[in-house]
Amino acid sequence: MKYLFMMALLVVSMFSRFSAQEKQDPWTDSQLMDPALLASRITENKTKNAVIISVGPEAIIKGSVDIGPTREPENLEKLRNYLKNIPKDREVIIYCGCCPFVKCPNIRPAFKLLQEMGFNNAKLLNLPKNIKVDWLDKDYPINE
């Protein structure tokens, strides 16, 4: 009986962890942008109506604006101030790339802020490993 109780507890624990992970990601799959797509748009000069924002340690991607790590409240406020005069239908693409995507402390607060502010064309650059592997190693365009 003790064994069955422990197994049931283990199963419940596994499902609650999965559910918690789902709840902490405020974006949908359709809001994830492939790095190759953004790189090609930058190369072809097709990003003039987009706003590209680094919410991590450095603005590496060409044409991006450096806000700083948004896990820090002052940088989250800096992002809010930067966005306040941008039209809500403008494409806003955020990225970090400091660490593996699932562990990033910066993208979730920044994306939640975009939603709270009513941006209906918000995108998150899908950098599953980090900015080096998913952008720099592929020779995608960078700020110089």
Buried (B, 14 or more C-beta within 10 A) or exposed (E): EEEEEEEEEEEEEEEEEEEEEEEEBBBEEEBBBEBEEBBEBBEEEEBEEBBBBBBBBBBBBBBBBBBBBBBEEEBBEBBBEBBEEEEEEBBBBBBBBBBEBEEBBBBBBBBBBBEEBEBEBBBBBBBEEBBEEBBBEEEBBBEE
